[in-house]
Protein backbone atom coordinates (compact mmCIF):
# COMPACT_ATOMS: atom_id res chain seq x y z
CA UNK A 1 0.00 0.00 0.00
CA UNK A 2 1.03 3.64 -0.37
CA UNK A 3 3.64 5.13 1.96
CA UNK A 4 4.10 8.88 2.41
CA UNK A 5 6.94 10.52 0.51
CA UNK A 6 8.87 13.57 1.75
CA UNK A 7 6.25 15.93 0.31
CA UNK A 8 3.43 14.21 2.20
CA UNK A 9 5.37 14.34 5.45
CA UNK A 10 6.18 18.01 4.99
CA UNK A 11 2.70 19.24 4.17
CA UNK A 12 1.11 17.23 6.98
CA UNK A 13 3.66 18.55 9.49
CA UNK A 14 3.09 22.13 8.34
CA UNK A 15 -0.69 21.74 8.42
CA UNK A 16 -0.64 20.39 11.99
CA UNK A 17 1.48 23.33 13.16
CA UNK A 18 -0.88 25.73 11.44
CA UNK A 19 -3.94 24.05 12.94
CA UNK A 20 -2.42 23.90 16.45
CA UNK A 21 -2.05 27.69 16.37
CA UNK A 22 -5.64 28.07 15.12
CA UNK A 23 -6.90 25.98 18.04
CA UNK A 24 -4.80 27.99 20.48
CA UNK A 25 -6.30 31.21 19.14
CA UNK A 26 -9.82 29.80 19.31
CA UNK A 27 -9.40 28.67 22.92
CA UNK A 28 -8.02 32.14 23.75
CA UNK A 29 -11.02 33.76 22.00
CA UNK A 30 -8.69 35.39 19.48
CA UNK A 31 -10.79 33.66 16.82
CA UNK A 32 -14.59 33.65 16.90
CA UNK A 33 -16.45 30.41 16.25
CA UNK A 34 -17.53 31.84 12.90
CA UNK A 35 -13.88 32.47 11.95
CA UNK A 36 -12.77 29.09 13.27
CA UNK A 37 -15.53 27.11 11.54
CA UNK A 38 -14.02 26.81 8.02
CA UNK A 39 -10.58 26.19 9.51
CA UNK A 40 -11.66 23.25 11.65
CA UNK A 41 -13.90 21.79 8.97
CA UNK A 42 -11.06 21.36 6.50
CA UNK A 43 -9.20 19.53 9.26
CA UNK A 44 -12.12 17.14 9.72
CA UNK A 45 -13.55 18.60 12.93
CA UNK A 46 -17.33 19.02 13.34
CA UNK A 47 -19.36 20.29 16.27
CA UNK A 48 -22.15 17.79 16.96
CA UNK A 49 -24.90 17.66 19.58
CA UNK A 50 -22.74 16.69 22.54
CA UNK A 51 -19.11 17.12 21.55
CA UNK A 52 -16.74 17.63 18.65
CA UNK A 53 -16.52 14.84 16.07
CA UNK A 54 -13.25 14.18 14.24
CA UNK A 55 -13.39 12.45 10.85
CA UNK A 56 -10.14 10.76 9.80
CA UNK A 57 -9.42 10.11 6.13
CA UNK A 58 -8.84 6.54 4.96
CA UNK A 59 -7.83 7.10 1.31
CA UNK A 60 -9.71 4.68 -0.96
CA UNK A 61 -10.42 2.57 2.12
CA UNK A 62 -6.95 1.04 2.60
CA UNK A 63 -5.28 0.59 5.99
CA UNK A 64 -2.21 -1.09 7.42
CA UNK A 65 -2.42 -2.98 10.69
CA UNK A 66 -0.20 -0.28 12.25
CA UNK A 67 -2.66 2.43 11.24
CA UNK A 68 -5.55 0.34 12.55
CA UNK A 69 -3.87 0.03 15.94
CA UNK A 70 -3.46 3.79 16.04
CA UNK A 71 -7.22 4.07 15.55
CA UNK A 72 -7.72 1.85 18.59
CA UNK A 73 -5.29 3.94 20.63
CA UNK A 74 -7.08 7.18 19.73
CA UNK A 75 -10.45 5.62 20.62
CA UNK A 76 -9.17 4.65 24.06
CA UNK A 77 -7.19 7.77 24.91
CA UNK A 78 -9.25 10.56 23.37
CA UNK A 79 -12.76 9.17 22.84
CA UNK A 80 -15.06 6.73 24.66
CA UNK A 81 -13.44 3.52 23.53
CA UNK A 82 -14.87 3.09 20.04
CA UNK A 83 -14.89 4.48 16.51
CA UNK A 84 -17.49 4.66 13.76
CA UNK A 85 -16.64 3.59 10.20
CA UNK A 86 -18.47 5.65 7.58
CA UNK A 87 -19.88 5.41 4.08
CA UNK A 88 -16.84 7.32 2.74
CA UNK A 89 -14.54 4.57 4.03
CA UNK A 90 -13.36 6.88 6.84
CA UNK A 91 -13.50 6.62 10.64
CA UNK A 92 -15.20 9.10 12.97
CA UNK A 93 -14.70 9.77 16.67
CA UNK A 94 -17.77 11.28 18.30
CA UNK A 95 -16.53 12.48 21.71
CA UNK A 96 -13.44 14.61 21.05
CA UNK A 97 -12.17 17.56 23.11
CA UNK A 98 -11.08 20.53 21.00
CA UNK A 99 -7.83 21.01 22.91
CA UNK A 100 -6.80 17.40 22.12
CA UNK A 101 -7.26 17.64 18.36
CA UNK A 102 -3.79 18.93 17.37
CA UNK A 103 -2.18 16.12 19.35
CA UNK A 104 -4.51 13.57 17.76
CA UNK A 105 -3.47 14.84 14.33
CA UNK A 106 0.19 14.43 15.35
CA UNK A 107 -0.54 10.87 16.42
CA UNK A 108 -2.19 10.18 13.07
CA UNK A 109 0.76 11.70 11.19
CA UNK A 110 3.09 9.28 12.98
CA UNK A 111 1.41 6.45 11.04
CA UNK A 112 1.00 8.47 7.82
CA UNK A 113 -2.64 9.47 8.23
CA UNK A 114 -4.54 12.75 8.48
CA UNK A 115 -7.99 14.35 8.62
CA UNK A 116 -7.46 16.94 5.89
CA UNK A 117 -10.42 17.72 3.60
CA UNK A 118 -12.78 15.26 5.25
CA UNK A 119 -15.19 18.17 5.49
CA UNK A 120 -15.73 21.61 4.05
CA UNK A 121 -16.47 22.81 0.53
CA UNK A 122 -13.51 21.03 -1.00
CA UNK A 123 -12.63 17.73 -2.68
CA UNK A 124 -13.24 15.02 -0.08
CA UNK A 125 -11.68 11.61 0.50
CA UNK A 126 -11.60 9.62 -2.76
CA UNK A 127 -13.36 6.28 -2.45
CA UNK A 128 -13.00 3.05 -4.40
CA UNK A 129 -13.85 -0.64 -4.54
CA UNK A 130 -12.96 -2.30 -1.25
CA UNK A 131 -11.69 -5.31 -3.22
CA UNK A 132 -9.47 -3.26 -5.54
CA UNK A 133 -6.37 -5.19 -6.53
CA UNK A 134 -7.75 -8.58 -5.49
CA UNK A 135 -11.24 -8.82 -7.01
CA UNK A 136 -11.87 -11.78 -9.28
CA UNK A 137 -13.79 -9.53 -11.70
CA UNK A 138 -11.26 -6.69 -11.78
CA UNK A 139 -10.36 -5.27 -15.17
CA UNK A 140 -7.72 -2.75 -14.02
CA UNK A 141 -6.50 -1.96 -10.51
CA UNK A 142 -7.82 1.55 -9.74
CA UNK A 143 -5.64 2.16 -6.66
CA UNK A 144 -2.67 3.86 -8.38
CA UNK A 145 -5.07 6.30 -10.04
CA UNK A 146 -6.92 6.86 -6.76
CA UNK A 147 -3.63 7.68 -5.03
CA UNK A 148 -2.54 10.03 -7.82
CA UNK A 149 -5.88 11.82 -7.55
CA UNK A 150 -5.50 11.97 -3.75
CA UNK A 151 -2.17 13.72 -4.12
CA UNK A 152 -3.54 16.04 -6.78
CA UNK A 153 -6.65 17.03 -4.82
CA UNK A 154 -4.89 17.63 -1.49
CA UNK A 155 -4.53 21.39 -0.96
CA UNK A 156 -5.31 22.12 -4.61
CA UNK A 157 -5.45 25.93 -4.36
CA UNK A 158 -8.00 26.50 -7.11
CA UNK A 159 -10.51 24.14 -5.48
CA UNK A 160 -10.12 24.76 -1.75
CA UNK A 161 -13.42 26.69 -1.54
CA UNK A 162 -15.83 25.21 -4.04
CA UNK A 163 -19.54 26.09 -4.10
CA UNK A 164 -20.13 22.90 -2.08
CA UNK A 165 -18.45 19.66 -1.03
CA UNK A 166 -17.16 17.47 -3.86
CA UNK A 167 -16.86 13.68 -3.94
CA UNK A 168 -15.02 11.42 -6.40
CA UNK A 169 -15.24 7.62 -6.65
CA UNK A 170 -13.27 5.28 -8.89
CA UNK A 171 -13.98 1.68 -9.92
CA UNK A 172 -11.90 -0.81 -11.90
CA UNK A 173 -14.06 -3.94 -11.92
CA UNK A 174 -16.90 -5.30 -14.03
CA UNK A 175 -19.26 -4.80 -11.09
CA UNK A 176 -19.41 -1.27 -9.67
CA UNK A 177 -18.79 -1.58 -5.94
CA UNK A 178 -17.86 2.09 -5.51
CA UNK A 179 -21.35 3.56 -6.13
CA UNK A 180 -19.91 5.85 -8.82
CA UNK A 181 -23.35 6.89 -10.14
CA UNK A 182 -24.12 8.89 -6.99
CA UNK A 183 -20.87 10.85 -6.87
CA UNK A 184 -20.03 14.31 -8.19
CA UNK A 185 -17.53 12.54 -10.45
CA UNK A 186 -17.59 8.78 -10.98
CA UNK A 187 -14.71 7.16 -12.85
CA UNK A 188 -14.55 3.67 -14.30
CA UNK A 189 -11.16 2.41 -15.50
CA UNK A 190 -11.73 0.74 -18.88
CA UNK A 191 -10.06 -0.46 -22.09
CA UNK A 192 -11.08 0.94 -25.47
CA UNK A 193 -11.32 -1.11 -28.66
CA UNK A 194 -7.57 -0.73 -29.20
CA UNK A 195 -6.84 -2.09 -25.74
CA UNK A 196 -5.70 1.28 -24.38
CA UNK A 197 -6.41 2.19 -20.76
CA UNK A 198 -8.66 5.11 -19.94
CA UNK A 199 -11.73 6.23 -18.03
CA UNK A 200 -15.45 6.42 -18.54
CA UNK A 201 -16.44 9.69 -16.84
CA UNK A 202 -19.75 10.31 -15.08
CA UNK A 203 -20.64 13.70 -13.61
CA UNK A 204 -23.47 15.13 -11.55
CA UNK A 205 -24.53 12.26 -9.36
CA UNK A 206 -25.48 12.74 -5.75
CA UNK A 207 -28.05 12.12 -3.07
CA UNK A 208 -29.25 14.58 -0.44
CA UNK A 209 -32.19 16.91 -1.02
CA UNK A 210 -32.16 16.29 -4.79
CA UNK A 211 -31.09 12.71 -5.58
CA UNK A 212 -29.74 12.34 -9.11
CA UNK A 213 -27.80 9.64 -10.95
CA UNK A 214 -24.72 10.88 -12.76
CA UNK A 215 -24.53 11.34 -16.52
CA UNK A 216 -21.77 9.94 -18.72
CA UNK A 217 -20.03 12.91 -20.36
CA UNK A 218 -17.11 10.94 -21.85
CA UNK A 219 -17.07 7.28 -22.78
CA UNK A 220 -13.28 7.13 -23.01
CA UNK A 221 -10.70 9.49 -21.57
CA UNK A 222 -7.03 8.48 -22.04
CA UNK A 223 -5.46 7.87 -18.63
CA UNK A 224 -2.78 10.53 -19.20
CA UNK A 225 -5.47 13.22 -19.10
CA UNK A 226 -7.42 12.22 -16.00
CA UNK A 227 -6.24 15.21 -13.95
CA UNK A 228 -6.50 17.80 -16.71
CA UNK A 229 -10.02 16.65 -17.61
CA UNK A 230 -11.15 16.63 -13.98
CA UNK A 231 -9.63 20.08 -13.58
CA UNK A 232 -11.74 21.28 -16.51
CA UNK A 233 -14.86 19.83 -14.84
CA UNK A 234 -14.04 21.54 -11.57
CA UNK A 235 -13.30 24.85 -13.26
CA UNK A 236 -16.73 24.87 -14.93
CA UNK A 237 -18.32 24.01 -11.60
CA UNK A 238 -16.31 26.66 -9.74
CA UNK A 239 -17.31 29.30 -12.26
CA UNK A 240 -21.00 28.46 -12.65
CA UNK A 241 -22.04 26.50 -9.55
CA UNK A 242 -24.51 28.34 -7.32
CA UNK A 243 -23.17 30.01 -4.19
CA UNK A 244 -26.36 31.80 -3.14
CA UNK A 245 -28.13 28.67 -1.88
CA UNK A 246 -26.23 25.75 -0.35
CA UNK A 247 -29.13 23.41 -1.13
CA UNK A 248 -28.68 24.17 -4.84
CA UNK A 249 -24.88 24.35 -4.85
CA UNK A 250 -23.82 20.81 -5.75
CA UNK A 251 -22.56 20.12 -9.28
CA UNK A 252 -25.58 17.87 -9.90
CA UNK A 253 -27.81 20.98 -9.85
CA UNK A 254 -25.65 22.72 -12.44
CA UNK A 255 -25.56 19.66 -14.73
CA UNK A 256 -29.31 19.20 -14.43
CA UNK A 257 -30.01 22.91 -15.06
CA UNK A 258 -28.01 23.23 -18.28
CA UNK A 259 -28.13 19.61 -19.42
CA UNK A 260 -25.38 17.01 -19.50
CA UNK A 261 -24.62 17.62 -23.19
CA UNK A 262 -24.14 21.36 -22.68
CA UNK A 263 -22.06 20.75 -19.58
CA UNK A 264 -19.89 18.24 -21.45
CA UNK A 265 -19.34 20.75 -24.26
CA UNK A 266 -18.25 23.41 -21.77
CA UNK A 267 -15.83 20.94 -20.17
CA UNK A 268 -14.37 20.00 -23.55
CA UNK A 269 -13.83 23.67 -24.41
CA UNK A 270 -12.14 24.34 -21.07
CA UNK A 271 -10.08 21.17 -21.35
CA UNK A 272 -8.73 22.17 -24.77
CA UNK A 273 -6.75 24.96 -23.09
CA UNK A 274 -5.10 22.75 -20.45
CA UNK A 275 -5.15 19.28 -22.03
CA UNK A 276 -1.38 18.95 -22.42
CA UNK A 277 -0.43 21.17 -19.50
CA UNK A 278 1.68 20.40 -16.40
CA UNK A 279 -1.00 18.17 -14.88
CA UNK A 280 -0.75 15.65 -17.72
CA UNK A 281 0.08 12.30 -16.15
CA UNK A 282 3.28 10.65 -17.35
CA UNK A 283 4.13 6.97 -17.63
CA UNK A 284 7.01 7.47 -15.20
CA UNK A 285 4.75 8.98 -12.54
CA UNK A 286 2.11 6.29 -12.99
CA UNK A 287 4.76 3.58 -12.63
CA UNK A 288 6.21 5.30 -9.55
CA UNK A 289 2.87 5.27 -7.76
CA UNK A 290 1.79 1.85 -9.08
CA UNK A 291 4.93 0.34 -7.52
CA UNK A 292 3.37 0.92 -4.10
CA UNK A 293 0.51 -1.40 -5.03
CA UNK A 294 2.36 -4.49 -6.14
CA UNK A 295 0.99 -7.90 -5.21
CA UNK A 296 2.17 -9.47 -1.94
CA UNK A 297 4.10 -12.73 -1.95
CA UNK A 298 1.22 -15.10 -2.57
CA UNK A 299 1.86 -18.77 -1.95
CA UNK A 300 1.30 -21.28 -4.74
CA UNK A 301 -1.90 -23.00 -3.59
CA UNK A 302 -4.51 -25.36 -5.05
CA UNK A 303 -7.76 -23.75 -6.17
CA UNK A 304 -9.68 -25.79 -3.61
CA UNK A 305 -8.46 -26.70 -0.14
CA UNK A 306 -9.78 -30.12 0.91
CA UNK A 307 -9.88 -29.38 4.65
CA UNK A 308 -11.73 -26.12 4.00
CA UNK A 309 -14.34 -27.98 1.95
CA UNK A 310 -14.74 -30.52 4.74
CA UNK A 311 -15.34 -27.79 7.31
CA UNK A 312 -18.04 -26.32 5.06
CA UNK A 313 -19.73 -29.71 4.74
CA UNK A 314 -19.61 -30.42 8.48
CA UNK A 315 -20.49 -27.00 9.90
CA UNK A 316 -23.63 -25.19 8.70
CA UNK A 317 -22.79 -21.97 10.55
CA UNK A 318 -19.37 -21.82 8.92
CA UNK A 319 -20.91 -22.59 5.51
CA UNK A 320 -23.40 -19.72 5.95
CA UNK A 321 -20.58 -17.35 6.85
CA UNK A 322 -18.60 -18.44 3.77
CA UNK A 323 -21.64 -17.87 1.57
CA UNK A 324 -22.31 -14.37 2.86
CA UNK A 325 -18.99 -12.94 4.11
CA UNK A 326 -16.29 -14.49 1.92
CA UNK A 327 -15.67 -13.18 -1.61
CA UNK A 328 -13.76 -14.58 -4.61
CA UNK A 329 -10.09 -13.68 -5.07
CA UNK A 330 -8.07 -13.33 -8.26
CA UNK A 331 -5.37 -15.69 -6.91
CA UNK A 332 -6.03 -19.43 -6.58
CA UNK A 333 -6.34 -20.63 -2.99
CA UNK A 334 -7.10 -17.17 -1.54
CA UNK A 335 -10.28 -15.33 -0.58
CA UNK A 336 -11.34 -11.92 0.71
CA UNK A 337 -13.17 -11.85 4.04
CA UNK A 338 -15.76 -9.27 5.11
CA UNK A 339 -15.83 -8.74 8.88
CA UNK A 340 -19.36 -7.62 9.69
CA UNK A 341 -19.78 -4.55 11.90
CA UNK A 342 -23.51 -5.28 12.06
CA UNK A 343 -23.81 -7.52 15.09
CA UNK A 344 -27.31 -7.33 16.65
CA UNK A 345 -27.45 -4.77 19.45
CA UNK A 346 -24.54 -2.69 18.11
CA UNK A 347 -24.89 0.53 16.05
CA UNK A 348 -23.98 -0.29 12.42
CA UNK A 349 -20.39 0.66 11.61
CA UNK A 350 -19.23 0.93 15.22
CA UNK A 351 -16.21 -1.00 16.52
CA UNK A 352 -14.70 -0.97 19.99
CA UNK A 353 -11.02 -0.23 20.53
CA UNK A 354 -10.51 -3.89 21.47
CA UNK A 355 -12.17 -5.01 18.22
CA UNK A 356 -10.08 -2.57 16.20
CA UNK A 357 -6.91 -3.92 17.78
CA UNK A 358 -8.11 -7.47 17.19
CA UNK A 359 -8.74 -6.80 13.48
CA UNK A 360 -5.22 -5.41 13.21
CA UNK A 361 -3.94 -8.67 14.70
CA UNK A 362 -6.00 -10.66 12.20
CA UNK A 363 -4.55 -8.59 9.36
CA UNK A 364 -1.02 -9.34 10.55
CA UNK A 365 -1.61 -13.06 10.84
CA UNK A 366 -3.89 -13.71 7.89
CA UNK A 367 -3.75 -10.88 5.33
CA UNK A 368 -0.25 -9.42 4.81
CA UNK A 369 -0.87 -6.76 7.51
CA UNK A 370 -3.45 -4.97 5.35
CA UNK A 371 -7.20 -4.35 5.57
CA UNK A 372 -9.93 -2.30 3.93
CA UNK A 373 -12.99 -0.27 4.95
CA UNK A 374 -16.14 -0.66 2.84
CA UNK A 375 -18.68 2.05 2.11
CA UNK A 376 -21.24 -0.36 3.57
CA UNK A 377 -19.47 0.20 6.92
CA UNK A 378 -17.76 -3.18 7.24
CA UNK A 379 -14.09 -4.22 7.25
CA UNK A 380 -12.24 -6.48 4.79
CA UNK A 381 -9.24 -8.76 5.07
CA UNK A 382 -8.32 -8.90 1.40
CA UNK A 383 -5.83 -11.79 1.13
CA UNK A 384 -6.73 -14.82 3.26
CA UNK A 385 -5.72 -18.37 2.40
CA UNK A 386 -8.65 -20.78 2.07
CA UNK A 387 -6.97 -23.12 4.51
CA UNK A 388 -7.04 -20.39 7.19
CA UNK A 389 -10.71 -19.44 6.83
CA UNK A 390 -12.07 -21.81 9.47
CA UNK A 391 -9.61 -20.65 12.14
CA UNK A 392 -10.20 -17.00 11.23
CA UNK A 393 -13.98 -17.49 11.44
CA UNK A 394 -13.71 -18.98 14.91
CA UNK A 395 -11.63 -16.05 16.13
CA UNK A 396 -13.82 -13.41 14.48
CA UNK A 397 -16.96 -15.02 15.91
CA UNK A 398 -15.52 -14.87 19.43
CA UNK A 399 -15.02 -11.11 19.00
CA UNK A 400 -18.46 -10.33 17.53
CA UNK A 401 -17.22 -9.80 13.98
CA UNK A 402 -18.58 -12.85 12.15
CA UNK A 403 -22.32 -12.18 11.82
CA UNK A 404 -23.14 -13.97 8.51
CA UNK A 405 -25.32 -11.17 7.17
CA UNK A 406 -23.29 -9.35 4.49
CA UNK A 407 -25.71 -8.27 1.78
CA UNK A 408 -28.76 -9.21 3.87
CA UNK A 409 -31.39 -7.01 5.49
CA UNK A 410 -29.51 -6.51 8.79
CA UNK A 411 -26.31 -5.47 7.00
CA UNK A 412 -27.66 -1.92 7.11
CA UNK A 413 -25.98 1.31 6.17
CA UNK A 414 -26.83 3.75 8.94
CA UNK A 415 -25.63 7.27 9.72
CA UNK A 416 -25.13 8.38 13.38
CA UNK A 417 -28.39 10.32 13.15
CA UNK A 418 -29.98 12.36 15.90
CA UNK A 419 -28.08 10.62 18.69
CA UNK A 420 -25.02 12.61 17.59
CA UNK A 421 -25.48 14.78 14.49
CA UNK A 422 -26.81 18.31 14.95
CA UNK A 423 -28.16 18.28 11.38
CA UNK A 424 -30.35 15.21 11.87
CA UNK A 425 -34.13 15.42 12.05
CA UNK A 426 -34.45 12.03 13.72
CA UNK A 427 -32.48 9.20 15.30
CA UNK A 428 -31.14 6.49 12.99
CA UNK A 429 -29.39 4.08 15.35
CA UNK A 430 -32.45 3.03 17.40
CA UNK A 431 -34.37 2.32 14.18
CA UNK A 432 -31.54 0.10 12.93
CA UNK A 433 -31.37 -1.73 16.26
CA UNK A 434 -35.13 -2.30 16.40
CA UNK A 435 -35.30 -3.63 12.84
CA UNK A 436 -32.35 -5.91 13.55
CA UNK A 437 -34.13 -7.18 16.67
CA UNK A 438 -37.21 -7.93 14.58
CA UNK A 439 -35.24 -9.83 11.91
CA UNK A 440 -32.64 -11.48 14.13
CA UNK A 441 -33.34 -15.00 12.87
CA UNK A 442 -30.61 -16.03 10.47
CA UNK A 443 -32.58 -18.73 8.62
CA UNK A 444 -35.32 -16.19 7.90
CA UNK A 445 -32.76 -13.61 6.79
CA UNK A 446 -31.19 -16.10 4.39
CA UNK A 447 -34.65 -16.99 3.05
CA UNK A 448 -35.32 -13.30 2.34
CA UNK A 449 -31.97 -13.15 0.54
CA UNK A 450 -30.09 -10.12 -0.76
CA UNK A 451 -31.63 -6.86 0.39
CA UNK A 452 -30.01 -3.49 1.08
CA UNK A 453 -31.67 -1.36 3.75
CA UNK A 454 -30.19 2.11 4.26
CA UNK A 455 -31.10 4.66 6.96
CA UNK A 456 -30.44 8.42 7.05
CA UNK A 457 -31.35 10.74 9.91
CA UNK A 458 -31.85 13.70 7.58
CA UNK A 459 -32.07 14.75 3.96
CA UNK A 460 -28.27 15.02 3.66
CA UNK A 461 -28.41 11.26 3.04
CA UNK A 462 -25.20 10.21 4.78
CA UNK A 463 -26.85 6.79 5.13
CA UNK A 464 -27.41 6.55 1.34
CA UNK A 465 -31.13 5.89 1.81
CA UNK A 466 -31.94 6.95 -1.77
CA UNK A 467 -30.09 3.92 -3.19
CA UNK A 468 -31.23 1.41 -0.59
CA UNK A 469 -33.52 -1.33 -1.88
CA UNK A 470 -35.49 -0.10 1.13
CA UNK A 471 -34.60 3.42 2.20
CA UNK A 472 -35.54 5.08 5.49
CA UNK A 473 -35.30 8.85 5.97
CA UNK A 474 -35.81 10.63 9.29
CA UNK A 475 -38.09 13.66 9.02
CA UNK A 476 -39.41 16.28 11.42
CA UNK A 477 -43.21 16.21 11.69
CA UNK A 478 -44.52 18.97 13.94
CA UNK A 479 -41.52 18.63 16.22
CA UNK A 480 -41.68 14.82 16.39
CA UNK A 481 -39.43 12.23 14.78
CA UNK A 482 -41.01 10.35 11.87
CA UNK A 483 -39.66 8.18 9.06
CA UNK A 484 -40.31 8.22 5.33
CA UNK A 485 -39.87 4.93 3.44
CA UNK A 486 -38.77 4.41 -0.16
CA UNK A 487 -38.48 1.27 -2.25
CA UNK A 488 -36.55 0.32 -5.37
CA UNK A 489 -33.26 2.12 -4.90
CA UNK A 490 -30.05 0.36 -5.94
CA UNK A 491 -26.33 0.94 -6.24
CA UNK A 492 -23.90 -0.75 -8.61
CA UNK A 493 -24.19 -1.34 -12.34
CA UNK A 494 -27.96 -0.84 -12.28
CA UNK A 495 -28.17 2.11 -9.94
CA UNK A 496 -31.60 3.55 -9.20
CA UNK A 497 -33.20 6.12 -6.89
CA UNK A 498 -35.93 4.70 -4.65
CA UNK A 499 -39.53 5.95 -4.71
CA UNK A 500 -41.37 7.09 -1.58
CA UNK A 501 -44.31 4.81 -0.82
CA UNK A 502 -46.46 7.32 1.10
CA UNK A 503 -46.87 9.21 4.38
CA UNK A 504 -44.25 8.82 7.10
CA UNK A 505 -44.35 6.54 10.15
CA UNK A 506 -43.47 6.87 13.81
CA UNK A 507 -40.34 5.22 15.16
CA UNK A 508 -42.34 2.54 16.92
CA UNK A 509 -44.09 1.53 13.69
CA UNK A 510 -40.94 0.98 11.66
CA UNK A 511 -40.26 -2.73 12.40
CA UNK A 512 -43.82 -3.61 11.35
CA UNK A 513 -43.55 -1.43 8.25
CA UNK A 514 -40.44 -3.32 7.15
CA UNK A 515 -42.11 -6.65 8.00
CA UNK A 516 -45.09 -5.81 5.78
CA UNK A 517 -42.81 -4.82 2.90
CA UNK A 518 -40.98 -8.14 3.26
CA UNK A 519 -44.30 -10.00 3.36
CA UNK A 520 -45.25 -8.56 -0.03
CA UNK A 521 -41.90 -9.56 -1.47
CA UNK A 522 -42.12 -13.13 -0.17
CA UNK A 523 -45.70 -13.39 -1.42
CA UNK A 524 -45.09 -12.05 -4.93
CA UNK A 525 -41.51 -12.95 -5.79
CA UNK A 526 -40.69 -15.27 -8.63
CA UNK A 527 -38.36 -18.17 -7.81
CA UNK A 528 -34.81 -16.95 -7.02
CA UNK A 529 -35.83 -13.34 -7.60
CA UNK A 530 -34.05 -10.80 -5.40
CA UNK A 531 -36.01 -8.14 -3.51
CA UNK A 532 -34.80 -5.36 -5.82
CA UNK A 533 -35.89 -7.30 -8.91
CA UNK A 534 -39.35 -7.91 -7.45
CA UNK A 535 -39.69 -4.27 -6.37
CA UNK A 536 -38.67 -2.94 -9.77
CA UNK A 537 -40.92 -5.43 -11.57
CA UNK A 538 -44.00 -4.67 -9.46
CA UNK A 539 -43.44 -1.00 -8.69
CA UNK A 540 -44.42 0.50 -5.33
CA UNK A 541 -48.20 0.01 -5.63
CA UNK A 542 -48.57 -3.48 -4.03
CA UNK A 543 -46.16 -2.56 -1.24
CA UNK A 544 -47.98 0.69 -0.55
CA UNK A 545 -51.37 -1.01 -0.57
CA UNK A 546 -50.34 -3.64 1.96
CA UNK A 547 -48.34 -1.37 4.25
CA UNK A 548 -51.20 1.13 4.62
CA UNK A 549 -54.06 -1.42 4.50
CA UNK A 550 -54.58 -1.47 8.28
CA UNK A 551 -53.18 0.72 11.05
CA UNK A 552 -49.78 -0.25 12.41
CA UNK A 553 -49.53 -0.32 16.19
CA UNK A 554 -46.45 1.32 17.66
CA UNK A 555 -44.24 -0.52 20.13
CA UNK A 556 -41.78 0.96 22.61
CA UNK A 557 -38.72 1.99 20.65
CA UNK A 558 -35.25 0.67 21.52
CA UNK A 559 -33.90 2.88 24.32
CA UNK A 560 -36.62 5.47 23.78
CA UNK A 561 -37.91 5.70 27.34
CA UNK A 562 -34.43 6.58 28.59
CA UNK A 563 -33.81 9.10 25.81
CA UNK A 564 -30.33 7.66 25.59
CA UNK A 565 -27.41 8.38 23.35
CA UNK A 566 -26.06 5.03 22.19
CA UNK A 567 -22.43 4.69 23.21
CA UNK A 568 -20.00 2.25 24.78
C-alpha positions, 0 to 999 in steps of 0.5 A: 500500500502507499507510503508517504513521501517527503512531500506528504510528510512536509505538508502534513507537518506544516498543516498540523502546526498551522492548525495547532495555532488556530486551536490555540487562538480559538481557545483564547477567543482570538478567533470567533467560532464563525472564523474558526468554523471553516478552519476546523472543517477542512481539518475534519472537525465538526461540532455535533450535539454533545461534543466535537466529532473528528473524521479521519481520512482513509484514502480509498479505504486502505489501511495497514495494521499499524494504522488500525492500531493507532485508531484503537489507541485514539479511541481509548485515549481521546474518545469513549473507547470506540470508533465509527466507520463511515460510508466514505470509508473513513473513521469518525470519533464522536466524543473529542475535546477541541484542545486534544485535536492537534495532538490527535493529528500528530498521532495520526501523522506518525502512522501516515494518516490525516484528517485533511479535507474530510469536510468543508467545501472542498474535494473530499476523500476519494473512495474506491472498490474495497476489493481493488487489486484482489477482485476476481472480476477486476479489469484494471487496478484503480488504486494507483489512479486513486492515489494520484488523484488523492495527491492532486486534490490535497490542498489544490489551491483552485478548489479549496473553496468550491460552491459545495463539497465534492466527492469522487469515486473510482472503480476498476471492476466489471461490477461497480462496488464504488457507487460511482453513479451517486458521486459528483464525479464517478470514474470507471477504468476501462479499455477501449477497442484498441486495448488502451487504458482510460476512463469512462467519466460520469458527472453530476450524481449525488443524493441529499435533497435532490437525488440524481444519478450521474450522466456519462459525459465521456465514454473514453478518456485516455489515462494521461489526461485524467487530472486535466479533464477533472480540472476542466470539470471543476473549473466549470463548476467553480465558475457556474455552480450556485453560491447563493443557496447551499441546497442548490450548490452541488454540481448535480444541480448545475448539470441538471439545469443546463443539461449534461450535453451542454455541460460536457461541451463546456468541459471539452472547451475548457479542457482544450486549453489545459489538455497537455499542460503540467497536470498531464500524467506521465508513464514514469509517474504512474509507474512510480505510484503503481509500484506501491501497489504491487501484489504481496508474496502469494503462496502457490496454492490449489484452487480448492483446499480439501480441509476447507471444503470438509469444514463447510460440509460439516459445519452449517454456521461456517458454511453460511458465513462463507456464503455471505462474508467471503468473496472470490479472489483473483489468486487461486487458494485465496479469498477476501473476508468481510468482517461484519460490523452489524452484530445485533445490538450494536450501532452499524459501523461501530467497533470498539477499541478492542475489536479494532486492535483485534482486526489489526492482529488478524490482518497481521496473521492472515492478510499481509498486515493490510485491511480495507474499509467498505462504504457499507461500513464493514471491514475487509481482510483482502488476502486470506488463504482458504486453509485459514478461513475456518480458524479466522472465522472462529476467532472473528466469531468470538469477537463479535465480527462474524455475523453472517449477514453481508448483503442481507437485510440486517447489513444496514448502512446507517448514519449516526443520526440524531443521537449525535449529528446536529443536522439530523431530524431524527435518530437512525441508530435506534431504528436500525437496532429495532429492525435488527431485533425484529429480523434477528433470525438467520434462517429467515434472513437467508430466506429473504436473501439479498436486500439493502436497507439504508437509513439516514437521519436527515435529507443530507443522506449520509446513510445513502437511503436513496439507493437502498432497496429499502430506504428510510429517511428521518423527518421532522413532523410537527416537532416529532421524529417520523420516518419516510420509506422508499423502495426500489433504490439500488447501487452498482451497475444498475443504480436507481433512486428509490420511490417514496411509498407514502406518508411517514411513520413513527419510530415505533411503527418501523419494524412492522412497516419493514415486515409488511414490505418483506411479506409482499416480497415473499408473497409475490416474488418469482423463484430466485428473484431478489427483492430489488428485482421484485420491487422494480418489476412490481413497482411501489403500488402493491407494497404501498397497498399492503403497508397502509391497509390497516393501522400499524400499532407502535411498540416501545422503541429501543432505548426510547424511554431513557432518551439515551445516546447510544455509546459504549 
